[in-house]
Every structure is written in C-alpha cells, then in structure tokens.
Amino acid sequence: MNNFNINVPAVPQAPPGARQDGAVGSAMKNLATLMNIDVVARAGGNPGLPDNVVGQNVRHAVGWITDGVIQQAALQAAQQAVQQVPQQQIQQAAHQAAQQAVQQQAAQQAAQQAAQQAALQAALQAALQQLQQQSAQQAAQQAAQQSAQQAALQQVLEVSVSTANFAFRLHNRNAASDAQLVHLRKERHPQVAAPGAAAAAAFGDLPPAGMFPATKQELFELTGVQLTTLATFYGENFMHGTVRQSRRSFDDYISRA
C-alpha cells in the first residue's frame, strides 16, 4: 500500500439566508474534487477519506443547494404575490393612506384652532371682567365724589343762606313801620311731595312776588290765609292762636337775629 497524502478541499457550511450567486457552483466543484480524491485513493489501495469527512462535506454542499433553492423559491413567491396585487388596489391603498394623513392633519389643525380660540376667549373674558371691575370701581368713586361734592355744596349753600338771612333779619328788626322789609330765603329743606301734589319750594328760594309783606305796616295787616301761605312756603308754623298772635310770630321769625 502506497502512502497517499490527501489534501481535502473542505466545503464551507452554508450560512442561513446568504446569497447563493456563485457559491453553489463553487461548493459543488469542491465536493466533486473531494470525491475524485477519495476514488483515486481507494483505487491505489489506500483507505480513502474517512466517512465522517465525506458526510460532513456532502451535508455542507447540500446545505448550499437547499438554502439557495429555498431563497430562490421565496423570492419567486414574493414576486408572484406582488405581481398578483392589482395596480388599482395599490393606488387605492396609497389614496387611503394619503386621505388618512390629510384627516389626521386636519384633526390636529382643528384641535389647535379650538385651543387657540378657547385661549383667546378666556383672555377676552378676563379682560372684559377686568374692564367691568374697573368701570364699577370708577362708577363707585365718581358716585362717592359726587356725593361728597353735593354734601359740600349743600353745606356751603346752608351757610350762605343762614348768613344772608342773619343780615336780613337785622335789617328787618331795625326797620321802621314804613321801611322796606327784606325777603328771607327758605331755610328748611322741602319734604318729598305726595303723588299729584305740587312740589314745595327748594332750600334757599325766595318767596314769589306779592307773598312777603313789603313793610311792617303790611305785615300787621296780613290775613290768616296769607299767613298760612307764608308758613307753607317757609316750612314754619306761624299760626298760634289768633291772627294777631300769628302776625307777631311771623314778625319774630323775620326779625330775630
């Protein structure tokens, strides 16, 4: 038996999912070379290649072939499936996807607009409330100022009327019987008139012409009706007992200082 050195070209194992462009042919060539070596060795009386070596290389070669066939079949099936899908369905799917995108965008825009409108409405409402509060405060301040001004004016008017009447009373007290009397201004604030009744004279008013006696002599000739009219105008009560007593009461009213 001759010594036979065997240089075995191993067939690489096929990796799962690898491309099989030229690898299948190369694997088959390596397997054929390996088988020739085994045959030549056995023809020369040598034991040949071990069975496990031959079996392993055969499995590797079959793996390359099988993997390539499966991958090719899957690729063909995918291509056929794509080719079987009608172009109209593809267009419809694309159109539906576009519509969904547009609807989503429209919904987002609507939500943003609603949020902006709500924020604007809240801001306007807050501004309106603030303006109303400021208006109410200003109205209250103006009312308080007007009330204070009216009270001050009323006080000034009362002082003015009282001061003027004081001077008029001094004149009337010292006037002779035929001297001209000075008409006094009304010193009492009128009460609210009843519905349908004539309004009373205002504070500080002078009596109408012909009501106030021109002289002391005319004063002591006043009738009861005239005295009642004067009492009503001034808001005073001059009617005490007889008409003569009422004249004295009126004289005292316009002459005391």
Backbone bond lengths (Angstrom), bond angles and torsions (degrees), N, CA, C in turn:
res aa  C-N    CA-C-N  psi(-1)  N-CA   C-N-CA  omega(-1)  CA-C   N-CA-C  phi
1 M - - - 1.476 - - 1.523 108.61 -
2 N 1.329 115.82 127.10 1.471 120.47 179.95 1.528 110.62 -81.82
3 N 1.361 112.51 145.97 1.484 115.92 173.69 1.519 109.13 -70.84
4 F 1.312 116.21 129.46 1.474 121.04 -174.11 1.523 108.28 -128.20
5 N 1.351 112.76 107.31 1.479 118.17 178.57 1.522 109.39 -83.13
6 I 1.266 115.58 121.15 1.477 121.00 -175.47 1.527 108.59 -106.01
7 N 1.338 114.90 120.86 1.478 120.92 172.89 1.516 107.64 -102.52
8 V 1.338 116.48 98.53 1.470 121.49 -171.25 1.539 109.52 -86.06
9 P 1.338 117.33 118.54 1.480 119.58 173.89 1.527 110.26 -78.87
10 A 1.314 116.50 102.51 1.480 119.99 -175.19 1.521 111.04 -69.48
11 V 1.317 115.13 142.49 1.467 121.73 175.69 1.539 108.19 -88.30
12 P 1.316 117.75 120.02 1.476 118.57 -179.32 1.516 111.54 -66.67
13 Q 1.348 115.46 150.17 1.461 120.77 179.21 1.523 109.90 -75.69
14 A 1.311 115.51 136.86 1.470 120.30 -178.33 1.524 110.36 -73.31
15 P 1.353 118.24 120.84 1.468 119.58 176.08 1.519 110.68 -72.42
16 P 1.328 119.07 143.74 1.474 121.49 -179.29 1.529 110.65 -62.26
17 G 1.315 115.48 131.30 1.457 120.58 174.84 1.506 114.52 77.68
18 A 1.369 119.64 7.42 1.459 120.82 -179.81 1.515 110.57 -74.74
19 R 1.354 115.94 153.46 1.453 119.49 176.97 1.538 108.64 -70.83
20 Q 1.322 117.02 146.20 1.467 122.11 -171.66 1.535 111.78 -116.20
21 D 1.360 117.07 26.94 1.465 118.92 -171.79 1.531 112.11 -53.10
22 G 1.358 119.15 -62.53 1.475 121.86 -179.97 1.495 113.60 -117.90
23 A 1.327 115.26 0.23 1.466 118.67 -175.39 1.516 112.02 -71.11
24 V 1.330 118.14 -32.26 1.469 120.38 -179.36 1.525 110.52 -64.51
25 G 1.322 115.19 -44.63 1.474 118.21 179.17 1.507 112.23 -63.66
26 S 1.342 116.19 -41.77 1.462 119.56 179.37 1.517 111.12 -63.64
27 A 1.342 116.68 -41.00 1.464 119.90 179.08 1.524 111.27 -63.34
28 M 1.327 116.99 -39.18 1.468 119.78 179.84 1.522 111.08 -68.27
29 K 1.328 116.99 -37.45 1.473 119.19 177.02 1.522 110.91 -63.27
30 N 1.326 116.86 -44.30 1.465 119.80 178.72 1.520 111.44 -61.66
31 L 1.332 116.22 -39.50 1.460 119.67 179.13 1.531 111.46 -66.50
32 A 1.362 116.00 -39.58 1.479 119.20 178.16 1.521 110.94 -64.78
33 T 1.321 116.57 -42.03 1.472 120.22 178.00 1.515 110.53 -61.07
34 L 1.318 115.90 -43.26 1.470 120.54 -179.97 1.526 110.88 -61.98
35 M 1.335 117.30 -40.77 1.462 120.63 -179.89 1.520 110.96 -67.96
36 N 1.342 117.22 -37.46 1.470 119.67 177.28 1.520 110.88 -63.54
37 I 1.338 114.87 -40.81 1.474 118.17 178.92 1.523 110.42 -61.28
38 D 1.322 115.57 -42.45 1.466 119.75 -179.63 1.526 111.04 -63.60
39 V 1.359 116.83 -41.04 1.471 120.17 -179.32 1.527 110.71 -66.82
40 V 1.340 116.25 -44.81 1.474 119.74 -179.82 1.520 110.32 -62.37
41 A 1.336 116.40 -40.23 1.467 119.40 -179.85 1.512 111.22 -63.54
42 R 1.289 115.88 -42.93 1.461 119.10 -178.66 1.537 110.69 -70.21
43 A 1.348 117.33 -33.94 1.471 119.60 178.24 1.523 111.42 -66.97
44 G 1.306 116.67 -29.42 1.465 120.68 178.83 1.507 112.99 -86.26
45 G 1.294 117.45 7.78 1.452 120.22 178.53 1.505 114.06 86.98
46 N 1.281 117.55 6.57 1.466 121.55 177.51 1.525 110.15 -87.60
47 P 1.293 116.35 159.60 1.472 117.81 -177.01 1.525 113.97 -70.13
48 G 1.305 118.24 -15.66 1.471 119.87 -178.53 1.528 111.93 80.73
49 L 1.273 114.55 -168.41 1.475 119.87 -177.91 1.518 110.74 -77.95
50 P 1.307 116.27 147.44 1.462 118.32 175.95 1.523 110.34 -63.02
51 D 1.306 113.52 150.45 1.474 118.12 -177.39 1.535 112.47 -63.05
52 N 1.317 114.99 -37.13 1.469 117.13 -177.87 1.522 112.05 -67.40
53 V 1.349 116.37 -32.83 1.467 120.06 177.76 1.507 110.18 -67.52
54 V 1.334 114.93 -45.35 1.464 119.06 179.24 1.534 110.54 -62.77
55 G 1.327 115.29 -44.97 1.468 118.73 -178.66 1.522 112.47 -63.16
56 Q 1.340 115.93 -41.15 1.467 119.07 -179.58 1.513 111.40 -63.29
57 N 1.354 117.47 -43.97 1.459 120.36 -179.32 1.512 111.55 -68.32
58 V 1.338 115.82 -34.29 1.464 118.26 176.78 1.534 110.08 -64.71
59 R 1.345 116.25 -42.64 1.465 119.24 178.78 1.523 111.71 -61.67
60 H 1.329 116.13 -40.36 1.465 119.54 179.63 1.514 111.45 -63.48
61 A 1.342 114.97 -43.86 1.472 118.46 179.64 1.519 110.99 -63.81
62 V 1.338 114.88 -42.18 1.466 118.61 178.24 1.531 110.48 -63.42
63 G 1.352 116.55 -35.59 1.464 120.19 178.37 1.511 111.79 -62.45
64 W 1.366 115.27 -41.66 1.472 117.55 177.97 1.519 110.30 -62.40
65 I 1.334 115.09 -44.32 1.468 118.67 -177.80 1.528 110.48 -65.40
66 T 1.360 115.49 -46.79 1.471 119.69 -177.07 1.524 111.25 -63.12
67 D 1.361 115.33 -44.79 1.463 119.11 -179.11 1.517 111.11 -62.81
68 G 1.295 115.44 -40.19 1.463 119.29 178.58 1.507 111.70 -65.29
69 V 1.333 116.26 -41.58 1.462 119.49 -179.84 1.530 110.71 -64.67
70 I 1.339 115.88 -44.79 1.470 119.80 -179.00 1.523 110.71 -63.10
71 Q 1.345 114.81 -44.22 1.467 118.15 -179.42 1.516 111.26 -64.22
72 Q 1.332 115.58 -41.36 1.463 119.44 179.21 1.530 110.61 -64.18
73 A 1.352 115.20 -41.35 1.464 118.96 179.96 1.527 111.08 -64.76
74 A 1.328 116.57 -40.79 1.461 119.96 178.73 1.521 111.18 -64.31
75 L 1.352 115.17 -41.46 1.458 119.00 178.88 1.517 111.01 -62.80
76 Q 1.349 115.79 -43.86 1.460 119.50 178.92 1.532 111.19 -63.74
77 A 1.335 116.88 -40.25 1.464 119.98 179.68 1.527 110.85 -64.29
78 A 1.337 115.72 -40.33 1.462 119.01 178.71 1.517 111.14 -65.26
79 Q 1.351 114.88 -42.43 1.465 118.04 178.59 1.519 111.22 -63.13
80 Q 1.332 116.01 -41.53 1.462 119.21 178.69 1.533 111.30 -64.33
81 A 1.347 115.76 -39.63 1.462 118.77 -179.92 1.526 111.05 -64.47
82 V 1.361 114.82 -40.30 1.456 118.51 178.52 1.512 110.86 -66.38
83 Q 1.348 115.54 -40.72 1.460 119.38 -179.66 1.523 111.88 -67.57
84 Q 1.344 116.02 -28.33 1.456 119.20 -178.51 1.534 112.80 -77.58
85 V 1.344 116.86 -17.98 1.464 119.37 178.91 1.523 108.63 -74.33
86 P 1.314 119.04 122.03 1.463 121.00 -179.38 1.528 110.87 -63.20
87 Q 1.307 115.27 144.97 1.457 121.01 179.03 1.525 111.31 -61.33
88 Q 1.337 116.42 -32.02 1.462 120.90 179.79 1.524 111.46 -64.35
89 Q 1.375 115.38 -39.24 1.460 118.62 178.84 1.525 110.83 -65.92
90 I 1.336 114.98 -38.61 1.466 118.40 178.64 1.526 110.17 -62.47
91 Q 1.336 114.80 -44.36 1.457 119.15 178.89 1.530 111.42 -63.86
92 Q 1.351 115.90 -40.63 1.461 119.46 178.34 1.527 111.59 -62.98
93 A 1.339 115.09 -42.47 1.467 118.74 178.81 1.523 110.93 -62.56
94 A 1.352 115.09 -42.81 1.459 118.53 178.66 1.526 110.89 -64.51
95 H 1.347 115.65 -39.98 1.468 119.88 179.41 1.533 111.05 -64.94
96 Q 1.340 116.10 -42.03 1.464 119.85 178.18 1.526 111.51 -63.45
97 A 1.334 115.03 -41.32 1.464 118.65 178.31 1.526 110.63 -62.64
98 A 1.345 115.88 -41.40 1.460 119.24 178.47 1.524 110.90 -64.54
99 Q 1.356 116.26 -41.88 1.464 119.58 178.26 1.526 111.64 -62.11
100 Q 1.325 116.05 -42.51 1.462 119.39 178.39 1.527 111.12 -61.37
101 A 1.339 115.31 -41.19 1.468 118.74 178.61 1.524 110.75 -63.37
102 V 1.348 116.10 -42.59 1.465 120.01 178.89 1.529 110.72 -64.19
103 Q 1.350 116.36 -42.36 1.460 120.16 179.58 1.524 111.37 -63.59
104 Q 1.328 116.10 -42.29 1.457 119.41 178.27 1.527 110.96 -62.60
105 Q 1.340 115.80 -43.21 1.456 119.47 178.44 1.527 111.24 -63.41
106 A 1.357 115.95 -41.78 1.463 119.72 178.24 1.526 111.10 -63.34
107 A 1.347 116.24 -40.58 1.464 119.75 178.66 1.525 110.96 -63.58
108 Q 1.331 116.40 -41.39 1.458 120.10 178.18 1.528 110.96 -63.76
109 Q 1.340 116.15 -43.57 1.458 119.51 178.63 1.530 111.27 -63.43
110 A 1.356 115.74 -41.47 1.464 119.23 178.38 1.529 110.93 -62.38
111 A 1.338 116.25 -41.68 1.466 119.66 178.85 1.525 110.75 -64.09
112 Q 1.337 116.72 -41.68 1.454 120.20 178.51 1.528 111.16 -63.97
113 Q 1.340 116.01 -44.06 1.459 119.57 178.68 1.527 111.27 -62.63
114 A 1.347 116.18 -41.60 1.464 119.62 178.65 1.528 110.65 -62.37
115 A 1.336 115.85 -42.15 1.464 119.32 179.16 1.530 110.69 -64.95
116 Q 1.341 116.57 -41.90 1.461 119.94 178.82 1.525 111.31 -64.07
117 Q 1.343 116.20 -43.08 1.459 119.82 178.93 1.525 111.37 -63.88
118 A 1.340 115.97 -40.56 1.465 119.25 178.54 1.527 110.65 -63.48
119 A 1.338 115.93 -43.06 1.462 119.41 178.95 1.526 110.90 -64.44
120 L 1.348 116.26 -41.64 1.463 120.02 178.78 1.526 111.03 -64.50
121 Q 1.339 115.87 -42.32 1.465 120.00 179.17 1.529 110.93 -62.77
122 A 1.340 115.55 -41.93 1.466 119.07 178.69 1.525 110.83 -63.83
123 A 1.349 116.17 -41.43 1.465 119.42 179.17 1.525 111.08 -64.72
124 L 1.344 116.58 -42.56 1.462 120.18 178.38 1.529 111.37 -63.75
125 Q 1.338 115.99 -41.52 1.462 120.11 179.12 1.526 111.03 -62.92
126 A 1.341 115.48 -42.88 1.465 119.26 178.73 1.528 110.73 -64.22
127 A 1.352 116.27 -41.94 1.463 119.58 178.48 1.524 111.13 -64.09
128 L 1.353 116.16 -40.36 1.466 120.03 178.90 1.529 111.23 -64.13
129 Q 1.326 115.99 -43.49 1.463 119.22 178.21 1.531 111.17 -62.19
130 Q 1.330 115.15 -40.28 1.461 118.71 178.86 1.529 111.07 -64.05
131 L 1.348 115.61 -42.37 1.459 119.31 177.61 1.528 111.31 -63.44
132 Q 1.337 115.64 -41.09 1.463 118.98 178.55 1.524 111.15 -63.14
133 Q 1.333 115.78 -42.48 1.459 119.22 178.21 1.526 110.94 -62.93
134 Q 1.348 114.90 -43.75 1.458 118.04 178.89 1.524 111.12 -63.54
135 S 1.350 115.95 -40.79 1.468 119.60 178.48 1.524 110.96 -63.17
136 A 1.351 115.88 -42.45 1.463 119.27 178.82 1.527 110.80 -63.58
137 Q 1.334 115.90 -41.98 1.460 119.24 178.78 1.531 110.92 -64.15
138 Q 1.342 115.17 -43.51 1.460 118.25 178.81 1.525 111.41 -63.63
139 A 1.357 115.82 -40.96 1.464 119.34 178.49 1.528 110.70 -62.54
140 A 1.345 115.77 -42.35 1.465 118.98 178.86 1.527 110.96 -64.49
141 Q 1.336 115.83 -41.46 1.457 119.15 178.66 1.531 111.18 -64.50
142 Q 1.344 115.54 -42.88 1.458 118.77 178.82 1.527 111.44 -63.73
143 A 1.354 115.47 -41.13 1.463 118.85 178.54 1.525 110.71 -62.75
144 A 1.345 115.31 -42.22 1.464 118.57 178.93 1.527 110.80 -64.56
145 Q 1.342 115.84 -41.24 1.460 119.08 178.91 1.530 111.18 -64.63
146 Q 1.338 115.56 -43.72 1.461 118.77 178.66 1.524 111.62 -62.52
147 S 1.339 115.27 -41.69 1.462 118.61 178.67 1.525 111.05 -62.68
148 A 1.346 114.74 -42.39 1.463 118.26 179.03 1.527 110.74 -65.59
149 Q 1.340 115.94 -40.40 1.461 119.12 178.93 1.528 111.41 -64.69
150 Q 1.339 115.25 -43.10 1.461 118.70 178.76 1.524 111.57 -62.74
151 A 1.341 114.72 -41.14 1.469 117.98 178.49 1.523 110.75 -63.63
152 A 1.354 115.39 -40.86 1.463 118.61 179.34 1.526 111.06 -66.41
153 L 1.350 115.76 -42.49 1.464 119.13 178.11 1.525 111.33 -63.58
154 Q 1.326 115.08 -40.19 1.463 119.07 178.96 1.520 110.87 -62.87
155 Q 1.332 114.63 -40.66 1.459 118.23 179.00 1.530 111.00 -65.39
156 V 1.331 115.31 -41.26 1.472 118.87 177.79 1.526 110.59 -63.38
157 L 1.354 114.96 -41.73 1.465 118.98 179.63 1.523 111.32 -63.31
158 E 1.313 116.82 -41.89 1.464 120.43 -179.87 1.528 110.66 -63.64
159 V 1.337 115.30 -42.53 1.468 118.35 178.86 1.526 110.50 -64.25
160 S 1.346 114.85 -40.83 1.470 118.75 -179.17 1.525 111.18 -64.47
161 V 1.329 116.69 -45.21 1.465 120.27 -179.76 1.522 110.65 -64.62
162 S 1.335 115.66 -43.17 1.467 118.92 -179.57 1.525 111.16 -64.15
163 T 1.342 115.89 -40.60 1.467 119.46 179.35 1.527 111.30 -65.66
164 A 1.348 114.94 -43.43 1.473 118.38 -179.94 1.521 111.30 -65.03
165 N 1.320 117.40 -44.98 1.470 120.49 -179.64 1.528 111.84 -64.08
166 F 1.338 116.25 -32.50 1.467 118.99 177.84 1.526 110.11 -61.74
167 A 1.325 115.87 -43.82 1.470 119.75 178.46 1.524 111.05 -67.54
168 F 1.351 116.03 -38.86 1.469 119.21 179.53 1.530 111.03 -65.66
169 R 1.304 118.04 -37.30 1.469 121.47 179.85 1.534 110.69 -66.57
170 L 1.342 115.38 -40.31 1.462 118.06 176.90 1.529 110.63 -59.42
171 H 1.319 115.39 -42.10 1.467 119.35 179.19 1.529 110.72 -65.16
172 N 1.338 116.82 -45.64 1.468 120.53 -177.31 1.532 111.40 -66.08
173 R 1.345 116.68 -34.31 1.468 119.25 -178.84 1.523 111.15 -68.20
174 N 1.293 116.91 -35.45 1.462 121.07 -176.98 1.535 112.70 -93.79
175 A 1.332 115.94 0.78 1.467 118.19 -177.42 1.523 111.06 -75.79
176 A 1.316 115.64 144.13 1.465 121.31 175.66 1.519 109.36 -72.56
177 S 1.321 115.63 171.59 1.467 119.25 -175.19 1.515 112.71 -64.54
178 D 1.333 115.94 -27.92 1.452 118.34 179.76 1.525 112.96 -105.08
179 A 1.356 115.78 6.21 1.476 118.94 179.39 1.531 110.11 -79.51
180 Q 1.317 114.15 155.46 1.469 120.34 -178.24 1.531 109.89 -72.20
181 L 1.328 115.25 129.65 1.475 120.29 174.86 1.536 110.06 -86.39
182 V 1.334 114.82 151.47 1.480 120.47 177.63 1.523 108.25 -99.16
183 H 1.309 116.09 131.32 1.469 121.14 -179.51 1.541 110.04 -70.97
184 L 1.308 116.06 132.36 1.472 120.50 176.28 1.541 110.35 -84.25
185 R 1.303 113.82 151.20 1.472 119.42 174.50 1.533 109.47 -87.00
186 K 1.317 115.65 155.48 1.471 120.33 -178.92 1.523 109.66 -69.50
187 E 1.352 115.66 130.82 1.463 121.26 -175.51 1.527 113.40 -106.26
188 R 1.304 118.54 0.14 1.467 121.29 -179.37 1.528 109.84 -115.25
189 H 1.332 115.04 142.50 1.469 119.74 176.54 1.521 108.95 -76.52
190 P 1.306 117.83 136.11 1.470 120.17 -177.35 1.522 111.66 -71.76
191 Q 1.305 115.53 149.06 1.460 120.96 174.06 1.528 109.43 -83.47
192 V 1.318 115.13 160.58 1.459 119.63 179.88 1.515 108.85 -65.82
193 A 1.322 115.42 127.79 1.464 120.07 -177.68 1.517 110.56 -72.44
194 A 1.308 116.28 146.87 1.467 121.46 176.96 1.526 109.26 -68.85
195 P 1.338 117.52 155.60 1.469 120.32 179.55 1.524 111.05 -56.98
196 G 1.332 115.36 128.69 1.462 120.67 179.76 1.502 114.25 87.94
197 A 1.345 117.80 -13.14 1.462 120.57 -179.01 1.520 109.61 -87.64
198 A 1.324 115.49 155.49 1.462 120.55 178.63 1.521 109.52 -71.40
199 A 1.323 115.39 142.81 1.459 120.21 -179.61 1.516 109.83 -70.67
200 A 1.326 115.82 141.34 1.459 120.72 179.20 1.518 109.69 -74.82
201 A 1.328 115.30 163.90 1.462 120.37 178.47 1.519 109.99 -66.08
202 A 1.329 115.80 149.17 1.458 121.19 -177.69 1.518 110.33 -81.72
203 F 1.318 114.17 163.71 1.462 120.71 178.02 1.532 108.60 -62.52
204 G 1.358 115.63 133.12 1.463 121.05 178.67 1.506 115.00 87.92
205 D 1.339 117.47 -3.64 1.471 119.21 179.75 1.528 111.14 -72.13
206 L 1.341 114.77 153.55 1.462 121.92 172.11 1.523 108.94 -94.17
207 P 1.324 117.99 150.90 1.475 119.94 178.95 1.531 110.79 -67.48
208 P 1.327 116.64 152.50 1.466 119.53 177.93 1.530 111.24 -60.36
209 A 1.310 114.20 160.41 1.475 119.71 -179.52 1.528 110.18 -61.46
210 G 1.323 115.25 136.27 1.455 121.06 177.91 1.508 114.17 89.13
211 M 1.331 119.57 -10.17 1.467 120.93 -179.77 1.520 110.61 -82.86
212 F 1.330 118.06 -43.14 1.460 122.29 -175.86 1.530 108.09 -85.54
213 P 1.336 117.50 134.90 1.478 120.00 179.66 1.523 111.13 -64.11
214 A 1.312 116.64 139.21 1.467 120.91 -176.70 1.522 112.08 -76.35
215 T 1.334 118.03 -32.80 1.466 121.54 -177.88 1.524 109.73 -136.89
216 K 1.339 115.07 171.78 1.460 120.23 176.08 1.531 110.29 -62.49
217 Q 1.314 115.77 -36.54 1.451 119.23 -179.87 1.526 110.82 -62.41
218 E 1.334 117.18 -42.08 1.466 120.75 177.70 1.522 110.59 -67.73
219 L 1.337 116.61 -33.03 1.472 120.27 -179.99 1.518 109.68 -59.48
220 F 1.352 116.64 -44.31 1.460 119.18 -176.04 1.526 112.30 -82.59
221 E 1.338 115.72 7.45 1.456 120.66 173.39 1.528 112.19 -111.20
222 L 1.343 117.71 5.62 1.474 121.57 -178.13 1.521 110.35 -64.46
223 T 1.303 116.18 142.21 1.465 121.74 176.39 1.525 109.82 -88.40
224 G 1.322 114.65 171.41 1.464 118.81 177.87 1.519 112.67 -62.97
225 V 1.334 115.64 -37.46 1.477 119.27 178.73 1.524 110.52 -65.06
226 Q 1.338 117.10 -42.91 1.464 120.53 179.62 1.530 111.00 -64.14
227 L 1.314 116.38 -40.62 1.472 119.94 178.21 1.533 111.27 -64.75
228 T 1.325 115.90 -38.95 1.467 119.39 177.65 1.529 110.75 -64.18
229 T 1.331 116.28 -39.54 1.467 120.08 178.38 1.526 110.90 -63.55
230 L 1.338 116.53 -43.67 1.469 120.52 177.99 1.532 111.21 -64.17
231 A 1.336 116.84 -40.72 1.472 120.44 178.89 1.529 110.91 -63.29
232 T 1.330 115.81 -38.91 1.470 119.44 178.99 1.524 110.79 -66.92
233 F 1.329 117.52 -41.52 1.463 120.16 -179.11 1.524 111.14 -64.42
234 Y 1.335 117.16 -49.58 1.468 120.54 -175.88 1.527 113.14 -80.42
235 G 1.318 117.97 -11.60 1.454 119.90 -178.00 1.508 112.29 73.04
236 E 1.306 117.03 26.91 1.461 122.29 -178.71 1.533 109.06 -117.30
237 N 1.321 114.92 166.77 1.465 120.92 178.96 1.529 108.41 -113.68
238 F 1.340 114.88 101.43 1.464 119.67 178.68 1.529 112.10 -97.38
239 M 1.304 117.04 -8.10 1.460 120.39 -172.78 1.534 109.93 -85.32
240 H 1.326 115.16 99.90 1.462 121.29 179.50 1.536 108.21 -128.76
241 G 1.290 116.26 106.78 1.475 119.52 177.43 1.516 111.56 70.55
242 T 1.344 114.32 -124.60 1.458 120.45 -176.02 1.521 110.95 -79.92
243 V 1.316 115.47 171.27 1.472 120.34 177.74 1.521 109.92 -63.22
244 R 1.347 115.72 -38.20 1.468 119.03 178.78 1.520 110.87 -61.23
245 Q 1.326 116.61 -42.20 1.468 119.90 178.04 1.533 110.88 -64.93
246 S 1.299 116.09 -36.88 1.468 120.03 178.95 1.522 110.54 -67.10
247 R 1.345 118.31 -35.95 1.458 120.91 176.22 1.527 110.32 -63.58
248 R 1.346 116.68 -42.51 1.466 120.44 177.96 1.538 110.56 -61.89
249 S 1.307 115.67 -39.80 1.467 119.75 179.43 1.531 110.85 -64.23
250 F 1.332 116.85 -40.81 1.460 119.38 178.81 1.527 111.02 -68.82
251 D 1.339 116.71 -39.60 1.465 120.06 177.97 1.522 110.61 -62.21
252 D 1.322 115.48 -40.54 1.463 118.76 178.06 1.533 111.08 -64.32
253 Y 1.324 116.21 -35.53 1.476 120.25 -178.76 1.530 111.13 -66.40
254 I 1.326 118.16 -40.26 1.468 119.90 -175.63 1.521 112.60 -90.03
255 S 1.356 117.70 -2.96 1.469 119.82 -174.62 1.526 113.10 -118.94
256 R 1.308 118.60 -16.61 1.470 118.11 -176.95 1.535 109.56 -74.21
257 A 1.314 114.40 144.74 1.463 118.83 -178.55 1.524 108.81 -129.92
